Amino acid sequence: MASPTSPPAPRSRSRKPLGKMTDWFRQTLLKQSKKMPVSSESSPNDVSESTSQDSPPAPSCSSVTSPTPTPTHEGTSSSGRWSRDYDVCVCHSEEDLAIAQELVSYLECGAASLRCFLQLRDAAPGGAIVSELCQALSSSHCRVLLITPGFLKDPWCRYQMLQALSEAPGSEGRTIPLLSGLSRAAYPAELRFMYFVDGRGPEGGFRQVQEAVVRYLQTLS
């Protein structure tokens, strides 16, 4: 009679727990690797520094907000002659327009090429008279007062004269009186502290007016 054989060893039972442990160990390693940083030697600060070095630098506040410099007239300084729109403003009465035009033509066509403001030619159409007169005075370096019998009768001429004196009462050379068709006794009392140009002189006093304006402009350079 054959001897009974011993039952085979339960190999399948021993392999199943080992496979489960291997899977559990692999999943644990995967979870830990996800929680670990990319490199044990690098820190978040190092990562940010490397990315900031690769990216282009952001523009500074000065480069963004600084305006483009305004070009000056032919490279000259805006604080000199070109800081105002006109070199001279000619104040005259309406009945003296012909004389004023001759004076302006003389000043503009001369060697200095002075920039002149003539009210009936250069005033903005539709603008208020008071604002236009004040703007003309403030936009000009010098003011020529063409003092005639019509000037003394015109209230707007007297307004311009007083306005010019109030803006620059102590500035020598800015206000230039040109006396024409009047005697010395008729010279306005408000201008008695100023020398005037006599219109009975050579070229009607135009040359003296031009020299006075050019002399003042030279003080601005």
C-alpha positions, 0 to 999 in steps of 0.5 A: 500500500502506497504511503500517503504523500504530503500535500504541496506547500501553499506557494500561492498563499505566500506569493499573494501577500508579498505582491500586496506588500510590494504594491503598497511599498511602491505606492508609498514611494510614489507619494513621497516622491511627489511631496519632495522638492525637485532638488534637495540642494535647491530652495524655492528662492533659488528657483525664483532667482533662476527664473528671474535671471532668464526673464527680461528685466521690468522697465523702471518707473523713470523710463515709463513716466519720463516724458519725451523732451520738447525740442527747442527752436533750432537747438536754442534754450527755451529759457532765452528769446524763444521762451515767448512767442513774440519779441515785441508787441506793438500797442496802437490805436485803430486810427494809427494802423498804417503807422503800426504796420510800417513799424512792424514791417521795419522790425520784421524785415530787419537784420534781427528778423524780430517777431512782432504781434500786431493786434488786427493781424495776429489776434484770434478771430472771435477771441475776447478783446481783454483776453487777447490783449493780455495774452499778447502782452504776456507772450511778448518780451518787449512792448512798443507803445505807439503814443499818438493823439489817437492812442490817448483817446483810445481806452483799450490803448490806455488799458494796454499801457497800464497792463504793461506797466503792472506786469513789468514796472521795474524791467528796463527796456521791456516797455518802449514808448514811441512818441509820434505827433505829440509834444513833450507836454502831452507825454502820459504822466504814467510814463514820465519815469521812462525815456521815450523814442522821438518819432521825429527822429531818423526813420521815424524812430523805428531804428531806435525802437529796433535797437532797444528791442535787440539790446533787451533780447541780448540780455536773455541769452 
